[in-house]
Amino acid sequence: MLDVAVARARILEKFSACGLETVSLAAGCGRVLAAPLIARLSNPPVSVSSMDGYALKAEDAQEGATLRILGEAPAGHPSSLTVEKGTCLRLFTGSQIPTGADMVMIQENVQRDGEYATLLSSGRAGQFIRKEGQDFRKGDILAPAGKTIGPRDIGLAAAGGHIWLPVSRRPRIGVLATGDEIVLPGDPASADSIVNSGAFMITALLNSLGAEAILLPVARDNAASLSASIGQAHTLDLLVTIGGASVGTYDVVRSTLEAHGLDLNFWKIAMRPGKPLMFGQLGRTPVIGLPGNPVAALVCSLVFIAPALKKLLGQPVPEEMETEAALLGAEIGQNDQRQDFVRCRLTPQGDGQLPLATPFSSQDSAQLNIFAQSQALLIRAPFAAAEKAGAPCRILRLP
């Protein structure tokens, strides 16, 4: 059985970015930038007032001074007048600062009498002015390549003059459940039928991470049915199969894939859950064969497929899994030769202390209810010794 870290590295080395496409600003949220986003203009593009008030020279900004009002300049209607000593110009929030002025006195501190304004307080240069390029300047990098675009990034891109965004193409990932016993949710089922929960769960995970996941029709436990689905692999960036890759008489996924030219990289991982994991290459399409049990399938997806998807999206992937420190919430026994991913609850602690990770008493890889209640996976190294409650540990948070 292959070590988890070795298997992860061997999978990741086979993946590279899918390439880029251009989408509208309105369609950019949730996509991954394929190139740095460069500001096409400065923000603000000119110096503007941050308050309603009067633009004047700082040398005139003395309490009790009376200045002649030249006129007014609403936002979007800049004035061609020049503010000179002894004069001011009425402005509003967003108004362009006129030539000659170097500060704004807010209207609450000005008493107006016709064409004259008396200052009720003193001021200083730069007061209530948003200078040109104060937020960012033309040519600045607004966001780096590889960043997932959020609503705030959309606003930033719009302010920077962008209506189109260069993004990574969504990887097309086919999710293929296999087995004669598999039925769709809501379909008539016999006593020994199993609802296709794993494929829906994996598809949802991949879509949430930025893929275009395609739920393929269930393939039955025969070469003809599997071959029909495998024939679509050339249109995909990754084919994910679920079940049928173990050693049973009716586990025919591996043999059928090999008959179609699969170059098998490895099969079987020293991990729990998820031992019967398969990885290979079918032409130009990578193939990852997940275990049939839904919990094992999702655990393997988080450990192996999620980082591979990041590479397809052009995002950086650390060499090691991104785990967090925690403390054991209960005593745990000695581990065997497989790396263990134990479903657990997380209990926050105050005063900046690490959270408590408490394993569920049952770890059966078919129990979705316990999996849904879990907040993290407690990671235990092969042959790890028994530990008391309060001992340090590492966790992988669940999405």
SELUMPA-519708 format. One record per residue (C-alpha): residue number from 1; x, y, z. Coordinates in steps of 0.25 Angstrom, whole numbers, plus 5000, padded with zeros to 4 digits. Layout:
R     k      x      y      z
R   NUM      X      Y      Z
...
END
This chain:
R     k      x      y      z
R     1   5000   5000   5000
R     2   5005   5014   4996
R     3   5008   5025   5006
R     4   4997   5036   5006
R     5   5008   5047   5004
R     6   5014   5039   4993
R     7   5001   5036   4986
R     8   4997   5051   4987
R     9   5010   5056   4981
R    10   5009   5045   4969
R    11   4995   5050   4966
R    12   4998   5065   4967
R    13   5010   5064   4957
R    14   5001   5059   4946
R    15   4992   5072   4947
R    16   4994   5086   4941
R    17   4985   5098   4938
R    18   4974   5096   4928
R    19   4977   5110   4922
R    20   4969   5123   4922
R    21   4956   5129   4917
R    22   4950   5143   4918
R    23   4937   5145   4925
R    24   4929   5158   4927
R    25   4930   5165   4940
R    26   4916   5161   4945
R    27   4920   5146   4943
R    28   4933   5147   4950
R    29   4929   5144   4964
R    30   4934   5130   4969
R    31   4944   5129   4957
R    32   4959   5128   4958
R    33   4968   5139   4952
R    34   4977   5134   4941
R    35   4985   5146   4941
R    36   4988   5158   4950
R    37   4977   5168   4950
R    38   4984   5182   4946
R    39   4977   5195   4949
R    40   4973   5202   4936
R    41   4971   5215   4943
R    42   4973   5222   4956
R    43   4963   5222   4968
R    44   4959   5233   4970
R    45   4963   5238   4956
R    46   4964   5252   4961
R    47   4965   5258   4975
R    48   4951   5259   4980
R    49   4944   5264   4993
R    50   4940   5254   5003
R    51   4929   5263   5010
R    52   4919   5274   5006
R    53   4926   5287   5009
R    54   4935   5298   5003
R    55   4948   5297   4995
R    56   4958   5307   4999
R    57   4973   5310   5002
R    58   4979   5305   5015
R    59   4985   5319   5018
R    60   4971   5325   5018
R    61   4966   5314   5028
R    62   4965   5322   5041
R    63   4954   5323   5050
R    64   4946   5335   5047
R    65   4951   5338   5033
R    66   4941   5342   5023
R    67   4942   5337   5008
R    68   4935   5341   4996
R    69   4928   5329   4989
R    70   4931   5327   4975
R    71   4920   5317   4971
R    72   4917   5303   4973
R    73   4922   5290   4966
R    74   4913   5278   4968
R    75   4919   5264   4967
R    76   4921   5261   4952
R    77   4921   5275   4949
R    78   4935   5281   4951
R    79   4937   5296   4951
R    80   4947   5303   4942
R    81   4949   5314   4953
R    82   4962   5316   4961
R    83   4961   5317   4976
R    84   4970   5329   4980
R    85   4973   5335   4993
R    86   4960   5340   5000
R    87   4951   5332   4992
R    88   4944   5318   4993
R    89   4936   5309   4984
R    90   4923   5301   4989
R    91   4926   5286   4987
R    92   4918   5273   4990
R    93   4923   5259   4993
R    94   4930   5254   4981
R    95   4932   5268   4975
R    96   4945   5270   4968
R    97   4955   5279   4975
R    98   4957   5292   4967
R    99   4970   5298   4963
R   100   4976   5306   4975
R   101   4969   5299   4986
R   102   4976   5290   4996
R   103   4966   5287   5006
R   104   4951   5286   5009
R   105   4944   5292   5021
R   106   4931   5284   5024
R   107   4918   5291   5023
R   108   4915   5289   5038
R   109   4927   5298   5041
R   110   4923   5309   5031
R   111   4912   5320   5033
R   112   4908   5325   5019
R   113   4902   5339   5017
R   114   4898   5341   5002
R   115   4911   5341   4994
R   116   4920   5340   5006
R   117   4924   5329   5016
R   118   4930   5331   5030
R   119   4938   5320   5036
R   120   4934   5315   5049
R   121   4947   5307   5051
R   122   4961   5306   5046
R   123   4966   5296   5036
R   124   4979   5289   5030
R   125   4984   5286   5016
R   126   4978   5273   5011
R   127   4966   5273   5020
R   128   4954   5265   5014
R   129   4961   5262   5001
R   130   4962   5249   4995
R   131   4974   5250   4986
R   132   4976   5245   4972
R   133   4980   5230   4973
R   134   4978   5230   4988
R   135   4972   5216   4987
R   136   4980   5211   4975
R   137   4987   5216   4963
R   138   4987   5212   4948
R   139   4996   5200   4946
R   140   4995   5195   4960
R   141   4992   5180   4962
R   142   4978   5179   4968
R   143   4978   5164   4970
R   144   4988   5153   4967
R   145   4987   5142   4958
R   146   4981   5130   4965
R   147   4972   5137   4974
R   148   4957   5133   4975
R   149   4949   5145   4971
R   150   4939   5150   4982
R   151   4928   5161   4982
R   152   4939   5171   4987
R   153   4948   5167   4976
R   154   4937   5170   4966
R   155   4935   5184   4972
R   156   4950   5186   4971
R   157   4951   5181   4957
R   158   4940   5190   4953
R   159   4946   5202   4960
R   160   4959   5199   4952
R   161   4952   5200   4939
R   162   4950   5185   4936
R   163   4938   5180   4929
R   164   4944   5166   4925
R   165   4952   5157   4934
R   166   4963   5147   4930
R   167   4959   5134   4938
R   168   4964   5120   4938
R   169   4955   5111   4930
R   170   4946   5102   4939
R   171   4951   5088   4939
R   172   4941   5078   4933
R   173   4941   5066   4943
R   174   4932   5054   4940
R   175   4927   5047   4953
R   176   4923   5033   4950
R   177   4917   5024   4960
R   178   4917   5009   4957
R   179   4910   4997   4962
R   180   4897   4988   4960
R   181   4892   4992   4973
R   182   4892   5007   4971
R   183   4879   5015   4969
R   184   4876   5030   4968
R   185   4870   5037   4980
R   186   4855   5036   4979
R   187   4855   5024   4969
R   188   4848   5010   4973
R   189   4858   5002   4981
R   190   4859   4988   4985
R   191   4864   4984   4999
R   192   4878   4983   4995
R   193   4879   4996   4987
R   194   4888   5007   4990
R   195   4885   5021   4987
R   196   4895   5029   4979
R   197   4899   5038   4990
R   198   4914   5038   4987
R   199   4913   5043   4973
R   200   4904   5055   4977
R   201   4913   5058   4989
R   202   4926   5058   4981
R   203   4919   5066   4969
R   204   4915   5077   4979
R   205   4928   5077   4986
R   206   4935   5079   4972
R   207   4926   5090   4967
R   208   4927   5097   4980
R   209   4942   5097   4978
R   210   4941   5103   4964
R   211   4940   5091   4955
R   212   4929   5088   4944
R   213   4926   5075   4950
R   214   4917   5066   4941
R   215   4909   5055   4948
R   216   4910   5043   4938
R   217   4899   5032   4937
R   218   4902   5020   4947
R   219   4910   5010   4940
R   220   4906   4995   4943
R   221   4916   4984   4947
R   222   4919   4979   4933
R   223   4929   4984   4923
R   224   4919   4988   4913
R   225   4912   4998   4922
R   226   4926   5003   4927
R   227   4931   5005   4913
R   228   4920   5014   4909
R   229   4923   5023   4920
R   230   4938   5022   4919
R   231   4937   5026   4904
R   232   4934   5040   4909
R   233   4947   5042   4916
R   234   4954   5049   4905
R   235   4945   5061   4907
R   236   4948   5062   4921
R   237   4960   5068   4929
R   238   4958   5058   4940
R   239   4950   5045   4941
R   240   4946   5041   4955
R   241   4940   5027   4957
R   242   4933   5023   4970
R   243   4933   5008   4974
R   244   4937   4996   4966
R   245   4952   4997   4968
R   246   4954   4987   4979
R   247   4957   4972   4978
R   248   4943   4966   4977
R   249   4937   4958   4965
R   250   4928   4969   4961
R   251   4939   4980   4963
R   252   4942   4982   4948
R   253   4945   4997   4947
R   254   4960   4995   4947
R   255   4960   4983   4937
R   256   4951   4991   4928
R   257   4959   5004   4929
R   258   4972   4996   4926
R   259   4965   4989   4914
R   260   4963   5003   4909
R   261   4978   5007   4911
R   262   4978   5012   4925
R   263   4993   5014   4929
R   264   4991   5010   4944
R   265   5000   5019   4953
R   266   4996   5012   4966
R   267   4985   5005   4974
R   268   4983   5004   4989
R   269   4987   5014   4999
R   270   4991   5012   5013
R   271   4979   5021   5019
R   272   4966   5019   5026
R   273   4956   5021   5020
R   274   4960   5020   5006
R   275   4969   5008   5004
R   276   4964   5004   4990
R   277   4968   5017   4983
R   278   4973   5016   4968
R   279   4980   5026   4960
R   280   4984   5026   4945
R   281   4984   5032   4932
R   282   4974   5029   4920
R   283   4980   5036   4908
R   284   4982   5050   4912
R   285   4971   5049   4923
R   286   4975   5046   4938
R   287   4966   5036   4945
R   288   4964   5035   4960
R   289   4956   5023   4965
R   290   4950   5026   4978
R   291   4945   5015   4988
R   292   4930   5012   4988
R   293   4927   5016   5002
R   294   4922   5030   5002
R   295   4930   5035   5014
R   296   4943   5029   5008
R   297   4940   5035   4995
R   298   4939   5049   5000
R   299   4951   5048   5010
R   300   4959   5043   4998
R   301   4953   5055   4989
R   302   4958   5065   5000
R   303   4972   5059   5001
R   304   4975   5056   4986
R   305   4964   5062   4977
R   306   4963   5076   4983
R   307   4978   5079   4982
R   308   4978   5074   4968
R   309   4966   5083   4964
R   310   4974   5095   4970
R   311   4985   5091   4960
R   312   4975   5090   4949
R   313   4970   5104   4952
R   314   4985   5110   4953
R   315   4985   5112   4968
R   316   4997   5109   4976
R   317   4997   5096   4984
R   318   5006   5093   4996
R   319   5014   5081   4996
R   320   5007   5076   5009
R   321   4992   5076   5013
R   322   4987   5089   5019
R   323   4985   5084   5033
R   324   4982   5092   5046
R   325   4987   5089   5060
R   326   4977   5085   5071
R   327   4976   5077   5084
R   328   4970   5064   5086
R   329   4956   5064   5093
R   330   4957   5050   5097
R   331   4966   5038   5099
R   332   4970   5031   5086
R   333   4976   5017   5084
R   334   4988   5013   5076
R   335   4988   5013   5061
R   336   4992   5002   5052
R   337   5000   5003   5039
R   338   4990   5012   5031
R   339   4989   5027   5032
R   340   4975   5030   5039
R   341   4965   5041   5036
R   342   4956   5041   5048
R   343   4943   5048   5048
R   344   4942   5058   5060
R   345   4935   5069   5066
R   346   4942   5082   5068
R   347   4939   5090   5081
R   348   4945   5104   5081
R   349   4952   5109   5094
R   350   4954   5123   5099
R   351   4966   5132   5101
R   352   4972   5128   5088
R   353   4974   5113   5092
R   354   4973   5102   5081
R   355   4960   5095   5078
R   356   4957   5082   5084
R   357   4956   5070   5074
R   358   4947   5059   5079
R   359   4945   5047   5071
R   360   4932   5040   5069
R   361   4931   5026   5075
R   362   4927   5020   5061
R   363   4936   5022   5049
R   364   4928   5013   5039
R   365   4931   5019   5025
R   366   4917   5017   5021
R   367   4911   5026   5032
R   368   4907   5039   5025
R   369   4899   5044   5037
R   370   4912   5044   5046
R   371   4920   5050   5035
R   372   4910   5061   5033
R   373   4911   5065   5048
R   374   4926   5065   5047
R   375   4934   5078   5046
R   376   4948   5072   5043
R   377   4956   5060   5041
R   378   4966   5056   5052
R   379   4979   5052   5045
R   380   4987   5040   5051
R   381   5000   5035   5046
R   382   5003   5021   5043
R   383   5006   5013   5056
R   384   5003   5026   5065
R   385   5003   5023   5080
R   386   4991   5024   5088
R   387   4989   5038   5093
R   388   4981   5044   5105
R   389   4971   5055   5104
R   390   4978   5069   5103
R   391   4990   5064   5094
R   392   4993   5072   5082
R   393   4988   5067   5069
R   394   4986   5071   5054
R   395   4972   5073   5047
R   396   4967   5075   5033
R   397   4955   5084   5034
R   398   4943   5079   5026
R   399   4936   5088   5016
END
